[in-house]
Amino acid sequence: MSKSLIALAVIAAATVAADQAEIPFGASFDAPDDVADKLIADGQAKLAEPPPAKATKAMRVRLLVGNEHGKPNDLVELPSDVAKALVKAGDADDDKAAVAYAAALPQNQKKT
């Protein structure tokens, strides 16, 4: 496999491949994974495209206080990092019983 990189410094000839010419600053180029990782670690290059963001899992929580996500006792589904921060701050509850209680409240019933 190879990675697409952008040179952050002039990269000497033959660093990437035996027949490779010098790579100028700012130029895009491809390099085998092992060479690319070393160039990145040495600060000589960076990835041309950032790696895709990891998908965050969603969590259902009962809000205990009103905030930008809803009002008290709302049952909301949030990215896990947001939900965990709210739980840690005491603004939400992720306990199974709390989520079940909130789900049973009239404000959280689907309107038909």
N, C-alpha and C positions, 0 to 999 in steps of 0.2 A: 504494500500500500504506500501511498505517498500523500503528502500534505501540500496545500498551496500556501505559500508564505510571501511576505513582503520584507525586503531587506531593510534593516534599521541601521546598517553600516555597510561599507563596501565589503563584500565577501570575496575572499581570495579565489583565484582560479583553481579548479580541481577540488574545491572543498566539497561540492555536491556530487560531482562525477568526474572521472578522469579527463574527459574532453570538454569540461565546462569552462567557459571563459569567466573572467571576473564579473561579479554581479554588482551593479551600482546601487547606491542608496535609493530606496523607494521603489525599486523594481520588483515586480511579481515574478515568482518562480516556483517550481515544484521540486520537492526533495523527498527522498525515502524517509519513512517514519523515524528511523533511528537518527539520521542526520538532522532532520527537522527538529526533533526533540532537543538535540544538543545545541543547535543554533538558537532555539528559543530560550533554553536555559542560560546560554551565554549572553543573551541580550542582543544578538546579531540579527534576529529576525522575529517577526510575529506572525500569527496566523492571518491569512488574507480574509477569512470569514470567521467571525466568532462562532464557537460551537453552539448548536441549538440549545436553547434554555430547557432545563429539565421541567417536565410537567409536574405540577404540584398536585397532590391528591386533595380532594375536597373533604371537609369534615362538617357534620351537622352539629350545631351548638345551640343552646338556649341562651339568649342574651339576658343578662341580669340588670344591665343599665342601658339607657338609651344612648345611641351613638350613630355614626354615619351608616351603620349596617342595619339599623332598625330600632325598635322600641323595646322596653323590658318585656320579657316573656315571648318575644318573637323567636321562632325557630328558623335559623338561617343556615345556609350552606356556604362555607367560605374556604378559600385555599388553606391547607393545613397550617402553614406558617403563620397566617393571620389569626386563625382560630386558636392556635396554641398560645400566641401572644396575648389574646384577649382572656383566655382561661388563666394564664399566669398572672395577669393583672387583676383578676377577680371580676372581670366585666362579662364573662360568659362561663357556662358550665357545659362540659362535654360528657358528664356522667350519663350512662344509659338511662337511668331513671329520670333524670332531669330532661333529657331529650324526649323521652316518651311522654312525660307530663306536658311539655310545651306542645308536642304534636297533637295532644288531645284538646288543647284550648281552642275556643271558637275562633280567635284571631288567626289561627294557623290552619284552619280548615279551608279547603278549596271552595271557592265560590262558584256556584253553577248558574 
